[in-house]
Amino acid sequence: MTPSIETLSLQAISAFAIASFSAWLTVKLSLKRFRTERLWDRKVVAYERVIEAFHKSKKFSSEHLDAEYVNRELPKERDTELRRLAHEALEEIRRTADIGSFTLSTSALKLLADYSRESGDYDDIHSWQEHLEHDYAVTDKYMKLFIEEAKRDLEK
């Protein structure tokens, strides 16, 4: 007995509906995965940029402290270069803090705000060496905390 035209039509429509739904679901899931991967890539870049900025900022106080400890001055050209790098680093951290809510975690943004507040607290500082030690300690502290937060956030 051969199936009727209605049965064949119903089977064809059913197969088409299942195939269409499967294709739609596959595309939907693929797009979601693509967006998630792109967001993760953006997060990695944002975290890397801030960590690099912390490193540049720390380099300023580190090299100046090294010179202070051996009682010498850095060459003017190196001092100028370190100041430029430190300024760029601070601008990168500020820029990321301003626009980072799109990619960085709330905890990472709080760390940047805390760093900004604490790095500007010079109430008990009375010498260049104290300034450098404070700057190095605060920058090193927040760089380590920020790296830990980056690891946590990127593992999600």
Beta strands, then each sheet from edge to edge (+ up, - down):
end
